[in-house]
Amino acid sequence: YEVRPRCDLRVRVHYRNSAEPVPLSVGIGFTRTDATLCLGHTTELDGVQVEGSEGVVELDLEHLRLLSGEFVVFVWLMDGRGVPRYHQLIAARNLVVLNDGKEPGLFLQDHSWNVRG
């Protein structure tokens, strides 16, 4: 799946809970192909409740900050406190970010310059 830096990206996860539903948390992360974790979010850390017998969780990343590279997308299903992992899933396709410019590094950082002379 190819994207450009600064694009909007949505990761959608369909979940099915146990016969007697328990509170869940979902984590979504991006690693480089060398396994360096570059980005990760969890519903538990962000205070988002995941309840019910089944449903969909979507993570919206506005203005994606990752720069050029290939990234593995992981999904973790955890209890409502964020531990332990019930399941880990690797997306069927990697995310490939293609730069438009010559920005170095792994991600874009908002910044400004001040020059005094």
C-alpha positions as a printed Julia matrix, in Angstrom:
117×3 Matrix{Float64}:
   0.0     0.0    0.0
   1.8     3.18  -1.17
   1.28    6.63   0.35
   3.08    9.96   0.56
   4.19   11.88   3.65
   1.51   14.28   4.96
  -1.35   12.14   3.6
  -4.3    11.13   5.77
  -4.3     7.41   6.59
  -6.94    5.22   8.22
  -6.25    1.77   9.68
  -9.42   -0.27  10.23
  -9.57   -3.27  12.57
 -12.57   -5.61  12.84
 -12.75   -7.34  16.22
 -14.79  -10.12  17.78
 -14.96  -10.4   21.57
 -15.53  -13.49  23.71
 -18.96  -15.04  24.29
 -19.13  -12.97  27.49
 -17.67   -9.66  26.24
 -14.91   -8.08  28.29
 -13.41   -4.6   27.86
 -10.68   -4.63  25.21
  -7.98   -2.32  23.99
  -6.51   -2.23  20.51
  -3.0    -1.17  19.6
  -1.75   -0.32  16.12
   1.93    0.13  15.38
   4.3     0.64  12.49
   7.79   -0.84  12.42
  10.49   -0.52   9.84
  11.37   -3.81   8.19
  14.36   -4.02  10.6
  11.8    -4.19  13.5
  12.42   -0.64  14.8
   9.13    0.62  16.23
   8.42    3.97  14.58
   4.89    4.74  15.68
   2.31    3.15  17.92
  -1.04    4.07  19.46
  -3.41    2.18  21.78
  -7.03    2.84  22.62
  -6.18    2.28  26.3
  -3.53    5.03  26.42
  -5.85    7.4   24.54
  -8.81    6.68  26.85
 -10.99    5.11  24.13
 -13.36    2.31  25.24
 -13.67   -0.85  23.1
 -16.71   -2.83  24.23
 -19.34   -5.17  22.85
 -19.31   -8.57  21.22
 -17.9    -7.34  17.9
 -17.21   -4.17  16.01
 -14.74   -1.99  14.15
 -11.96    0.2   15.51
 -10.42    2.82  13.22
  -7.22    4.77  13.79
  -7.06    7.98  11.76
  -3.59    9.41  11.21
  -3.9    12.93   9.87
  -0.93   14.29   7.95
   1.17   11.12   8.24
   4.63   12.08   9.46
   6.58    9.0    8.39
   9.15    9.56   5.66
  10.36    7.27   2.91
  10.53    3.61   3.77
   8.66    0.35   4.08
   6.74   -0.26   7.29
   5.11   -3.36   8.74
   1.68   -2.64  10.26
   0.91   -4.52  13.49
  -2.38   -4.81  15.38
  -2.51   -5.91  19.02
  -5.66   -7.0   20.85
  -5.31   -6.58  24.63
  -7.47   -6.45  27.73
  -9.03   -3.13  28.76
  -5.9    -2.21  30.77
  -3.57   -2.72  27.83
  -2.17   -6.1   29.01
  -1.69   -8.92  28.13
  -1.78   -9.32  24.39
  -4.56  -11.69  23.34
  -3.67  -11.6   19.67
  -1.11   -9.97  17.41
  -1.78   -9.59  13.71
   0.49   -8.38  10.93
  -1.29   -6.63   8.05
  -1.32   -8.52   4.76
   0.57   -5.71   3.0
   3.3    -3.38   4.19
   2.9     0.38   4.09
   5.33    1.99   1.64
   5.92    5.72   2.09
   7.34    7.52  -0.95
   8.91   10.95  -0.36
   8.11   13.9   -2.57
  11.26   15.76  -1.54
  14.67   15.28   0.01
  13.73   15.29   3.7
  16.21   13.15   5.66
  15.33   10.91   8.58
  12.47    8.72   9.65
   9.64   11.19  10.25
   8.6    14.79   9.69
   8.72   17.1   12.69
   6.88   20.43  12.81
   9.58   23.04  13.16
  10.6    26.62  12.52
  13.9    28.44  12.1
  15.1    31.62  13.81
  18.12   33.44  12.38
  19.69   36.4   14.11
  22.59   38.17  12.54
